[in-house]
Amino acid sequence: MSESRMEFRLKNTPTECVQSVKFGPTSSQFLLVASWDKSVRLYDVVNNNMRLQYSHNGAVLDCCFQDAVHAYSGGLDNTLKMFDLNTNSESVVGTHDAPIRCVEYCPEVNMVITGSWDSNLKLWDPRGPRAAGTFQQPNKVYTMALCGEKIVVGTASRKVMVWDLRNMGFALQRRESSLKYQTRCIKCFPNKQGYVVSSIEGRVAVEYLDPSPEVQKKKYAFKCHRLKEDGIEKIYPVNAISFHNGYNTFATGGSDGYVNIWDGFNKKRLCQFHPYPTSISSLSFSNDGNTLAISCSYLYEQEEINPMPETCIFIRNVTDQETKPK
């Protein structure tokens, strides 16, 4: 395949920072995009066109599909919205007391979950739609990831909570990140054995959920997204992680503008793609693992730069060579 077929740039992307890209649950054709321009957009990546967009009253920080035709989103307007992609109609599901940072749908319990800077997790019944419960977390929610019917929540102060969505009466586990600096992203292994956590300081840790000492011995952390320039090592935040459903390998994206693919079980880097124009802000593998959406947005890690790098989203058709454990 030529480079152009292997990877292309989406048309009509937001001009401001893209905070989240997510493929649909069953199709590698449709991609939801949440942006600081207050919009959520739906793209048909096969035909490279924008199908629709709807808006919030503030920057949108996260979005997800419930199924092929229903999307949820939340952000700085503290509001969770549901959008029906078939009828082009939207409804306000509910609110938090502070911005909504994370939105996920869990098919195992048929609930939408939101995590907010008000230090709460809320569950929403999509049939309602109404709040099905509010659950306090140790601090502001920065990231969260589904692991079957469990959810792993990363908060400020490097706290990590593991909850069972079928019984939210108590937290299954309270942990601290094994990374020394602020948590940026958590994603769970498709085989549900553990999760990967990244920090603002060029490191990723592979963690296991089973608390037994012999399993906990397998956990480890490694350095990544660091560049040597003139003998000085520059260290970048690792902003995004996405798992390949079939192989349990994962992609990381950093503020160095690179995407790496890792085999976490065998502690190996499988490949690194070419440098992208600016920081990688979000990544999403399609459900079948054949496509990776890569959003590049300048994240103001340093002061303003002129000219400002353009926000862009690349769609990459990945190969087994890049994603399959060797």
N, C-alpha and C positions, 0 to 999 in steps of 0.2 A: 504493500500500500504506500502511496506517496505521502509525504509529510502533510500535504494539504488535506488528504482524506483521513489521515491518522488524527489530525487535530485541526479544528477550525474555531474561529471566533464568532460568538453569537452576535446577531444584529440587534439594534434597538435596546441596548442594555442601559441601566440607570447611570446617570452621570456622577452620582454620589456613592459613597462606600456601600458595597454589598456585604451584608452581615451574615447571610445564610443562603445556601443553595441546597435544594433537596429534590431528589428524583421521586417519582410516584412509587407506590408500594409494589406494583406489578409490572410497570412499563418503563422502558428506558427512553421513551419518547418525550415524556412531559417533565418539565423542571420548574419548580417554584423558586422564586427569588425574592428575598426580603432586603430592603435597602433603606439607607438613611434619607433617601428622597421622599420618604413617607409612603412608598408604594410597595405592593406585592404584585409580582408579574408572573404570568404563566407562559412558558415557552414550549413550542414544539421544536425539539432540537433536531429531529429528523429532517424537517423542512426549513429549519433555521428561521422561524418567525415567532413573533410575540402574539399569543392568542388573545390575551386579555390582561387588564390590570385593574386593581382596586386600591383604595387608599385608606390610610389612618390619619389621625390628627398629629402624629409625631413620627419620628424615625421608627422603622419596623426592625426589630432585633432578631426575630425568629419566625419561622412558619413551618407547617407540615401538612401532609396529606392525611386525611382520615381514610379515604378510599379514592377511587379514580375521579370522583366528582365533587368531593368536599375538601376545602382547605381551611386551616386555622392559622391565625397569626396574632402576634402581640408585640408591643414595643414601648416607646417612651410615653405614649398616651395612656398607659396603665390598663389598656382595654384588650380583651380577647375577642376577636371577630371570627365568625364562621362565614365562609363564602361558598355558595353553590355554583360550581363552574359550568353547570348545564344551563341554569336559568339566569345566571349573572345577577343573583340576588345575594345580599349580605345581611347578617344579623349580628348584633352585639350579644355575646354569650355572657359576659360578666367582666369584673374589674379586679385589680389588685390596688393596694395603697401606694404602690411605687411602680416604676417600669417593669414590664414583663421581659425577662431576659431569654427564657427558654420555653418552647412549645413542642410537645411530643404527643403522638397518639399511640396508645397501647392496645393492639387488637385482642390480646389475651383476656383483658378485662373490659374491653370496649369503653375506655376512658380517655379523655384528653387531659394531659397534665401540663400545668404551667408552673414555672419557677420564677420568682421575682426578687428584685432588690429590696422588697419589704420583708425578706427572710422567711417567706412562706412558700410552700408548695400547695397548689390547689388542684383538686380533681374535678372534672366536669363530665356530666353524663350527656353524650351527644344526642340522645333521644329526647332530653329535657327541653332545650339545653339549660342545665342549671348546675350550680356548684354542688358537688357531692362530698365536700369536705375540705377543710383548711388545715395544713399540718406545718407546724413551726420547724424551721431549720436553724442550725447554730448561727447562721450569718446570711448575708446577701447571697442569693443563688447566682453563680457565674456560669454553670454548665451542668447538664444532666444527660444521662444516657439510659436507654431501656435495655434490659437483659431478660428477655421473656417477660414474666409477670413481676420481675424485680425492676427497681430503678435505682441508679447510682447517681448521687447528687454531689456536685463539687461546689463548695461555698468559699467566701472570703475566709481569711485566716487558715487556709490550706486544709479545711475540714472536708471529709468525705463521708457521706451517709449512705447506707444501703437500706432500702425499704422494700417490703413486699406489698404490692398494690392490692392484693386480695385482703390484707389485714394491716391497716395503717395505725393500729393501736400503739405500736411501739416500733422503734427502728431496729432492724435485724443486726446492723453493725454500725458502729461509730468509729471512724478511722481518721488518721491524719495522713495527708499526702506524703509519700516518701521523698518528694522533691522539696528543696529548701525554699523555693520562691513561689510566688502567687500562681495558683492554678489557672490555666487558660482553657483547657478542653479535656473532656473525658468521653471516651467511646468504649462500648463493650464488645468483646469477641463474639462473633455470631454463634460459636459453640457454647456460649454462656458460662465459660469457665472463669472469666476474669474481665479486666478492663485495662485500657491504656490511658494514662493521664499525662498531659503536657503542661509545661510552665512557661513563664515569660523569659526564662533564662536557659534557652537552648538545650533542654533536657526532656526526655520522655521516660516514664516508668511503666513497666508491665507488672500488673498486680493480679493476684488470684483471689477469688471470693471465698473458697474453702478455707476456713480459719485454722485447719490442722497444721501443726508445725512442719510436717514433711512437705505439704503443698506450699506453705509460706516460704520455705527455703528456695523455691524456684523463682521468686520475684527478683527483679533487677531493674536498674535504671541505666540509661546510656545518654551520651552527649550527641547532639545533632544540630543542624542549622547554625553552624559556626563557620566563619570564613577568615582565613589568614590573609591579612593585607599588610605589606611592609613589615612582616615579622610580628605583627600584633593580631591577636585573635579577637575578632568581633563576634559577639554573641547575640543571637536574635530570638525573639519570642517564637514559640511553636503554636500557631493560632488555630490550626485545624487538623482534624484526624478523620479518616473515613475507612471503614473496613470493607474488604472484598468478601461478600457473603459465602462464596464457595470455598475459598482457600484459607480463610482466617488470617490473611495478610492484610496490612493496612498502609494507607498513604498518610504522610504528614506534610503540612504546608507551613512555611515559616515566613517571617518578615525579611528573610534574605532573598525572597523571590524564588525559592526552590521547592520542588515537590519530590519527596523520596518515597520509595515503596520498601516496606520492611516485612521480614518474616520474624514475627515476635517470638515464636516458639523455638526457633533455631538461632535466634540472636544474630540475624544477618540482614544487611541491606541488600535488596535485590536489584535496585536501580535508582538512578536519579535522572529526572527529565531535564531538558534545557532550562536556562534561567528565564523567568517570566519578568514582565516589565516592572512590577512592584510587589509589595507584600501579598502573600497568599492569605485571604481572609476567610475562605470557607472551601470545603471539598465535599463532594458527594459521589460515591460509586452508585451506579444503577443497580437495581436488584439482581440482575443477571451477571453483574461484574464486568460487563464488556465495555462500559463507558464510564468515564470520570469527568465530572464537572469541576472546573477550577476557577474560582473567582479571585481576581487580583484587584486590590484596592489599597491606596495609600492609607496607612493607619496612624499617621502622625506620631510615630515612635520618636522621630526627631522633629526639629522645628519645621516650619513651612518650607517647602522647596519649590523653586521655580525652574521650569514650568512644572505644575503639579502633574504627576503621572496620571494617565487616564484610567478610569475604572473599566475593566473588561472581564468577560467570562469566556473561558475556553472550554470546548467540548473535545475530549480526547478519547479515541477508540483504543483501549488498552489491549495488550496481547498477553497470552499465557507466559511468554518469555519474561514479561515485566512483573507479573503478579503471582505466578505459581511458585511455591517453595521448590528450591533446587534439590 
